[in-house]
Amino acid sequence: MSSKPEKSKARLSLRLKEKVGKKARNRSGELVAMAERFEVLKAKMKHLVAALHAQHKSMVELNNTRVEVAKQVGALAEKSPIYEYAGLLPGSETPKGAVVSYASVHQSMANRNKMYIDRYKQFVVDYAVEWEKVVVTRISNDLKTSEKFRIDLDHYQTKVESLRKSVNSTMAKGKLVDPKKSEQLKRNEDKLTRSRAEYEDFASQLCVLIEEVTERAWKDLHPLLIKMAQFDATLSSDEAKLFADLNTVTNSLKNIAQQHGLKPQARLKELSQLSAAQIDSKGSEGTLRLEDGLQSPLGGLSVSSLPGFGSPGSLDMPDRVGGGGVLSPASVGSMGSLGDADPFARAQSFSSAGSFHSGGPA
């Protein structure tokens, strides 16, 4: 009886022969074709996961840069008539909605976005990573197991053929076959039969599995796509609602421009060409100044109590102020109502991922 080291050497010899060009025997043609399909799916899943990671990273960066831009705008506006609408932020005891500035709106959106970004990572990115891991690990391991079965089959087939050749040669010479040789042949023929059955059964089942994860991969993509669509719809809706407060900022800035005689066009050309005396506008600023850069120039009055602020539409100002190209409230309002319906209400989770609103499984 052959020892285990001898069997291992025989199998190693088969692998080496295949690597140097000898065609593998008994390899399932169907399994080869399915394995190629799996490689295509694996590549696509890898690209998807990489893209989702990149998108998540860009969302984090965009959130941070938005806040930084608002911060720097506020720094430039400090101790000026527009500071209240540019960089003023609410204090810890400030009533909700009492401060509406470019910086405060973006700070509110940034805080909300942090929550959304975390849920995007949990319900979208992590699901895709897990999907790839499950499929690739399962199929790759099964392909390796299948190859071991095939090598065993090749081993016993080669051994049986060698023993049969030896027995036939002995009989052709008119000699009696050694009973031990006959017993060895019978034993290996039985092993060959079992090995063939094991390989064919395993390869057949593996083909079914690969077909399921490749041809019907859309069933596993479906819950991911639902979460992505929910995320985009919910985030854009919340952004539209929060950024609508910038209409108030726009109207307030238009009112200040009217009070200070600012033209709709930017004055960069004047700054580059006119003399200092021609440019000097100190005398036309009136009394609207910030004493310390933090106190409101409105002296504690509400914005709506001042002339021109109560009805945004009453300001007879161009849609572009100071060359900034700011959208008018009318143009922003024409985007339409987003409604109050919860886009996650109809979510049907196909996986462990939960609702973006609830933070848990749907």
VOROSE-80216 format. One record per residue (C-alpha): x, y, z; residue in three letters; residue number from 1. Coordinates in Angstrom, 1 decimal, decimal comma, padded with zeros to 4 digits. Each point is the difference from the previous one (the first is absolute). Layout:
REM residues N
east;north;up;aa;i
X;Y;Z;ALA;NUM
...
//
This chain:
REM residues 362
east;north;up;aa;i
000,0;000,0;000,0;MET;1
001,3;003,4;-000,9;SER;2
000,9;002,4;002,7;SER;3
-001,4;003,6;000,3;LYS;4
003,3;001,6;-000,9;PRO;5
000,0;-002,0;-003,2;GLU;6
-003,5;001,1;-000,8;LYS;7
000,9;003,7;000,6;SER;8
003,0;-000,4;-002,3;LYS;9
-002,2;-001,4;-002,7;ALA;10
-002,5;002,8;000,2;ARG;11
002,8;002,6;000,1;LEU;12
001,4;-001,6;-003,2;SER;13
-003,3;000,4;-001,7;LEU;14
-000,1;003,7;000,9;ARG;15
003,5;000,6;-001,3;LEU;16
-000,8;-001,8;-003,3;LYS;17
-003,0;002,2;-000,4;GLU;18
002,0;003,2;000,6;LYS;19
002,6;-000,9;-002,6;VAL;20
-002,6;-000,6;-002,7;GLY;21
-001,6;-003,4;000,5;LYS;22
-003,7;000,3;-000,5;LYS;23
-002,1;-000,6;003,1;ALA;24
-002,1;-003,2;-000,1;ARG;25
-003,6;-000,3;001,1;ASN;26
-000,5;003,7;000,4;ARG;27
-003,7;000,9;-000,3;SER;28
-000,6;002,2;-003,1;GLY;29
-003,1;001,4;001,6;GLU;30
001,8;000,9;003,2;LEU;31
002,8;001,7;-002,0;VAL;32
-002,6;002,2;-001,8;ALA;33
-001,8;000,9;003,3;MET;34
003,3;000,8;001,6;ALA;35
000,6;002,6;-002,8;GLU;36
-003,3;001,6;000,7;ARG;37
000,9;000,2;003,6;PHE;38
003,2;001,8;-000,8;GLU;39
-002,0;002,6;-001,9;VAL;40
-002,4;000,5;002,9;LEU;41
002,9;000,2;002,4;LYS;42
001,7;002,8;-002,0;ALA;43
-003,3;002,0;-000,2;LYS;44
-000,6;-000,3;003,7;MET;45
003,5;001,1;000,8;LYS;46
-000,5;003,1;-002,2;HIS;47
-003,3;000,8;001,7;LEU;48
001,4;-000,3;003,5;VAL;49
002,9;002,3;-001,0;ALA;50
-002,4;002,5;-001,4;ALA;51
-002,2;000,0;003,1;LEU;52
003,1;000,5;002,2;HIS;53
001,1;002,9;-002,2;ALA;54
-003,5;001,6;000,1;GLN;55
-000,1;-000,3;003,8;HIS;56
003,4;001,7;000,3;LYS;57
-001,1;002,8;-002,4;SER;58
-003,1;000,6;002,1;MET;59
002,1;000,4;003,1;VAL;60
002,3;002,4;-001,8;GLU;61
-002,8;002,0;-001,5;LEU;62
-001,7;000,3;003,5;ASN;63
003,3;001,3;001,5;ASN;64
000,8;002,4;-002,8;THR;65
-003,5;001,5;000,0;ARG;66
000,4;000,9;003,7;VAL;67
003,5;001,3;-000,6;GLU;68
-001,2;002,3;-002,8;VAL;69
-002,7;001,4;002,2;ALA;70
002,5;000,5;002,8;LYS;71
002,3;002,0;-002,3;GLN;72
-002,8;002,0;-001,4;VAL;73
-001,0;001,0;003,5;GLY;74
003,6;000,9;000,9;ALA;75
000,0;002,4;-003,0;LEU;76
-003,3;001,5;001,0;ALA;77
000,9;000,6;003,6;GLU;78
-000,7;003,5;001,4;LYS;79
-002,0;000,9;-003,1;SER;80
-003,7;000,6;-000,6;PRO;81
-000,4;-003,4;-001,7;ILE;82
001,6;-002,0;002,8;TYR;83
-003,4;-000,9;001,5;GLU;84
-001,0;-001,7;-003,3;TYR;85
003,4;-001,4;-000,9;ALA;86
001,8;-001,4;003,1;GLY;87
-002,2;000,3;003,0;LEU;88
-000,6;-003,3;001,9;LEU;89
-002,6;-000,7;002,6;PRO;90
001,2;-000,3;003,6;GLY;91
-000,8;-002,8;002,4;SER;92
-003,1;001,8;001,3;GLU;93
-001,1;001,6;-003,2;THR;94
-003,6;-000,9;-000,9;PRO;95
-000,4;-002,2;-003,1;LYS;96
-000,3;002,0;-003,2;GLY;97
001,1;003,3;001,7;ALA;98
003,2;000,0;-002,0;VAL;99
-000,2;-000,5;-003,8;VAL;100
003,3;000,6;-001,7;SER;101
002,1;-001,7;-002,8;TYR;102
002,2;-001,6;002,7;ALA;103
-002,9;-001,1;002,2;SER;104
-001,8;-001,7;-002,8;VAL;105
003,1;-001,8;-001,2;HIS;106
000,8;-001,0;003,6;GLN;107
-003,5;-001,5;000,4;SER;108
000,3;-001,9;-003,2;MET;109
003,5;-001,2;000,9;ALA;110
-001,3;-001,4;003,3;ASN;111
-002,9;-001,7;-001,8;ARG;112
002,4;-001,3;-002,7;ASN;113
002,2;-001,7;002,6;LYS;114
-002,9;-002,2;001,0;MET;115
-000,9;-000,7;-003,7;TYR;116
003,6;-000,9;-000,8;ILE;117
000,2;-002,4;002,9;ASP;118
-003,1;-001,8;-001,2;ARG;119
001,2;000,0;-003,6;TYR;120
003,1;-001,9;001,3;LYS;121
-002,1;-002,4;002,0;GLN;122
-002,8;-000,8;-002,3;PHE;123
001,6;000,4;-003,5;VAL;124
003,7;-000,3;000,1;VAL;125
000,1;-002,7;002,7;ASP;126
-002,7;-002,1;-001,7;TYR;127
002,0;000,1;-003,3;ALA;128
003,1;-001,1;001,8;VAL;129
-001,8;-002,8;001,8;GLU;130
-001,6;-001,1;-003,3;TRP;131
003,3;-000,2;-001,7;GLU;132
001,6;-001,8;002,9;LYS;133
-002,7;-002,7;000,2;VAL;134
-000,1;-000,7;-003,7;VAL;135
003,7;000,1;-000,7;VAL;136
001,0;-002,0;003,1;THR;137
-002,7;-002,7;-000,5;ARG;138
000,6;-000,6;-003,7;ILE;139
003,8;000,3;000,2;SER;140
000,2;-002,6;002,8;ASN;141
-002,4;-002,3;-001,9;ASP;142
002,1;000,3;-003,2;LEU;143
003,1;-001,0;002,0;LYS;144
-001,9;-003,0;001,5;THR;145
-001,2;-001,0;-003,5;SER;146
003,5;000,1;-001,3;GLU;147
001,2;-002,3;002,8;LYS;148
-002,7;-002,5;-000,9;PHE;149
001,0;000,2;-003,7;ARG;150
003,7;-000,6;000,9;ILE;151
-001,0;-003,1;002,0;ASP;152
-002,0;-001,2;-002,9;LEU;153
002,9;000,5;-002,4;ASP;154
002,3;-001,8;002,5;HIS;155
-002,1;-003,1;000,2;TYR;156
-000,7;-000,1;-003,7;GLN;157
003,7;000,2;-000,8;THR;158
000,7;-002,7;002,6;LYS;159
-002,7;-002,3;-001,2;VAL;160
001,2;000,4;-003,6;GLU;161
003,5;-000,9;001,0;SER;162
-001,1;-003,1;002,0;LEU;163
-002,2;-001,2;-002,8;ARG;164
002,9;000,4;-002,5;LYS;165
002,2;-002,0;002,3;SER;166
-002,6;-002,8;000,5;VAL;167
-000,7;-000,1;-003,8;ASN;168
003,6;-000,2;-000,8;SER;169
000,5;-002,9;002,4;THR;170
-003,0;-001,9;-001,4;MET;171
001,2;000,6;-003,6;ALA;172
003,1;-001,8;000,9;LYS;173
-002,0;-003,0;001,2;GLY;174
001,0;000,5;003,6;LYS;175
-002,2;000,0;003,1;LEU;176
-000,8;003,3;001,5;VAL;177
001,2;000,5;003,5;ASP;178
-003,1;-000,1;002,3;PRO;179
001,3;003,0;001,9;LYS;180
000,2;001,9;-003,3;LYS;181
-003,6;-001,0;-000,8;SER;182
-001,1;001,1;003,5;GLU;183
001,7;003,3;-000,4;GLN;184
-001,6;000,6;-003,4;LEU;185
-003,5;-000,8;001,5;LYS;186
000,6;002,3;002,9;ARG;187
001,0;002,9;-002,1;ASN;188
-002,8;-000,5;-002,5;GLU;189
-002,4;000,3;003,0;ASP;190
001,7;003,2;001,0;LYS;191
-000,1;001,3;-003,5;LEU;192
-003,8;-000,6;-000,2;THR;193
-000,6;001,8;003,4;ARG;194
002,4;002,8;-001,0;SER;195
-001,8;000,6;-003,3;ARG;196
-003,4;000,0;001,7;ALA;197
001,2;002,5;002,6;GLU;198
001,5;002,4;-002,5;TYR;199
-002,9;-000,1;-002,4;GLU;200
-002,6;000,6;002,8;ASP;201
002,0;002,8;001,6;PHE;202
000,7;001,7;-003,4;ALA;203
-003,7;-000,3;-000,9;SER;204
-001,1;001,7;003,2;GLN;205
002,7;002,6;-000,3;LEU;206
-001,2;000,9;-003,5;CYS;207
-003,5;000,5;001,4;VAL;208
001,3;002,3;002,7;LEU;209
002,2;002,1;-002,4;ILE;210
-003,0;000,3;-002,4;GLU;211
-002,1;001,3;002,9;GLU;212
002,5;002,7;001,2;VAL;213
000,9;001,1;-003,6;THR;214
-003,2;-000,2;-002,1;GLU;215
-002,2;001,1;002,9;ARG;216
002,4;002,5;001,6;ALA;217
-002,7;002,6;-000,5;TRP;218
-001,9;-001,5;002,9;LYS;219
002,9;000,9;002,3;ASP;220
000,5;003,4;-001,7;LEU;221
-003,7;000,8;000,6;HIS;222
000,1;000,9;003,7;PRO;223
003,2;002,0;-000,6;LEU;224
-001,7;002,0;-002,7;LEU;225
-003,0;000,7;002,2;ILE;226
002,2;001,4;002,7;LYS;227
002,0;002,1;-002,5;MET;228
-003,2;001,5;-001,5;ALA;229
-001,4;000,6;003,5;GLN;230
003,2;001,7;001,1;PHE;231
000,2;002,3;-003,0;ASP;232
-003,7;001,0;000,2;ALA;233
000,0;000,6;003,7;THR;234
003,3;002,0;000,0;LEU;235
-001,0;002,2;-002,9;SER;236
-003,4;000,7;001,6;SER;237
001,6;001,0;003,3;ASP;238
002,6;002,1;-001,7;GLU;239
-002,7;001,8;-002,0;ALA;240
-001,9;000,8;003,2;LYS;241
003,0;001,2;002,0;LEU;242
001,6;002,0;-002,9;PHE;243
-003,4;001,7;-000,6;ALA;244
001,0;002,1;003,1;ASP;245
002,7;001,6;-002,3;LEU;246
-002,9;001,8;-001,7;ASN;247
-000,3;002,1;003,2;THR;248
003,7;000,6;-000,1;VAL;249
-000,2;001,1;-003,6;THR;250
-002,9;002,4;000,7;ASN;251
001,8;001,5;003,0;SER;252
003,2;000,5;-002,1;LEU;253
-002,1;001,7;-002,7;LYS;254
-001,5;002,3;002,6;ASN;255
003,5;001,0;001,2;ILE;256
001,1;000,5;-003,5;ALA;257
-002,9;002,4;-000,6;GLN;258
000,7;001,9;003,2;GLN;259
003,7;000,4;-000,9;HIS;260
-000,6;000,8;-003,6;GLY;261
001,8;-003,1;-001,3;LEU;262
-000,3;-000,7;-003,7;LYS;263
-001,0;-003,5;-001,3;PRO;264
003,3;-000,3;-001,7;GLN;265
003,3;-000,8;001,8;ALA;266
002,3;003,0;000,5;ARG;267
003,3;-001,9;-000,9;LEU;268
000,5;002,1;-003,1;LYS;269
-000,3;003,2;002,0;GLU;270
002,5;-001,4;002,6;LEU;271
002,5;-000,7;-002,7;SER;272
-000,3;003,3;-001,9;GLN;273
-001,4;002,9;002,1;LEU;274
001,8;002,2;002,5;SER;275
-000,3;-000,4;003,8;ALA;276
-002,1;003,2;000,2;ALA;277
-002,4;-001,3;-002,7;GLN;278
-000,3;-003,4;001,7;ILE;279
-000,4;001,3;003,6;ASP;280
-003,6;-000,9;001,2;SER;281
000,5;000,6;003,7;LYS;282
-002,3;002,9;000,2;GLY;283
-002,9;-001,9;-001,7;SER;284
-000,1;-002,8;002,5;GLU;285
-002,2;001,9;002,4;GLY;286
-000,4;-001,5;003,5;THR;287
-000,3;-003,7;-000,9;LEU;288
003,3;-001,2;001,6;ARG;289
000,9;-002,8;002,4;LEU;290
001,7;001,3;003,1;GLU;291
001,7;-003,3;001,0;ASP;292
-000,6;-002,4;-002,9;GLY;293
-002,4;-002,0;002,0;LEU;294
-002,9;002,3;001,0;GLN;295
-002,8;000,2;-002,5;SER;296
-000,1;003,4;-001,8;PRO;297
-003,8;-000,2;000,4;LEU;298
000,2;000,8;003,7;GLY;299
-002,0;-003,0;001,1;GLY;300
-002,9;000,6;-002,4;LEU;301
-001,4;-002,8;-002,1;SER;302
000,8;000,0;-003,7;VAL;303
-003,7;000,0;-000,9;SER;304
-000,6;003,3;002,0;SER;305
002,2;002,0;-002,3;LEU;306
-001,3;001,6;-003,2;PRO;307
000,5;-002,2;-003,0;GLY;308
000,7;-003,2;002,0;PHE;309
-003,6;-001,0;000,8;GLY;310
-000,8;-001,0;-003,6;SER;311
002,9;-001,4;-001,9;PRO;312
-001,8;000,5;-003,3;GLY;313
-000,3;003,8;000,7;SER;314
003,7;000,6;-000,6;LEU;315
000,4;001,5;-003,4;ASP;316
003,5;-001,4;-000,5;MET;317
001,6;-001,9;-002,9;PRO;318
000,5;-003,8;000,3;ASP;319
003,8;000,6;000,1;ARG;320
001,6;002,0;002,8;VAL;321
003,6;001,1;000,1;GLY;322
001,0;-002,3;-002,9;GLY;323
-000,6;-003,0;002,3;GLY;324
-002,6;-001,7;-002,3;GLY;325
-002,3;-000,9;002,8;VAL;326
-003,2;-001,6;-001,0;LEU;327
-003,1;002,1;000,8;SER;328
-002,6;-001,4;002,5;PRO;329
-002,4;-000,2;-002,9;ALA;330
002,3;-002,2;-002,1;SER;331
000,7;-002,3;003,0;VAL;332
-003,7;-000,2;000,9;GLY;333
-000,8;-001,1;-003,5;SER;334
001,7;-003,3;000,6;MET;335
-003,2;-001,3;001,5;GLY;336
-001,1;-001,4;003,4;SER;337
001,7;-003,2;001,2;LEU;338
-002,9;-000,8;002,3;GLY;339
000,2;-001,6;003,5;ASP;340
-000,3;-003,6;-001,0;ALA;341
002,6;-002,3;001,4;ASP;342
001,8;-001,7;-002,9;PRO;343
001,0;-002,8;002,3;PHE;344
-003,6;-000,8;001,0;ALA;345
-000,4;-002,6;-002,7;ARG;346
003,5;-001,5;000,4;ALA;347
000,1;-003,8;-000,1;GLN;348
003,3;-001,3;001,2;SER;349
001,4;-003,0;-001,9;PHE;350
003,1;-000,1;002,3;SER;351
001,2;001,0;003,4;SER;352
000,1;003,7;-001,1;ALA;353
-002,6;002,2;001,7;GLY;354
-001,7;003,3;-000,7;SER;355
002,0;003,2;-000,2;PHE;356
-002,5;001,8;002,2;HIS;357
-000,3;-002,7;002,7;SER;358
003,6;-001,0;000,1;GLY;359
-001,0;-003,7;000,2;GLY;360
-001,4;-002,8;-002,1;PRO;361
-003,1;000,9;-002,0;ALA;362
//
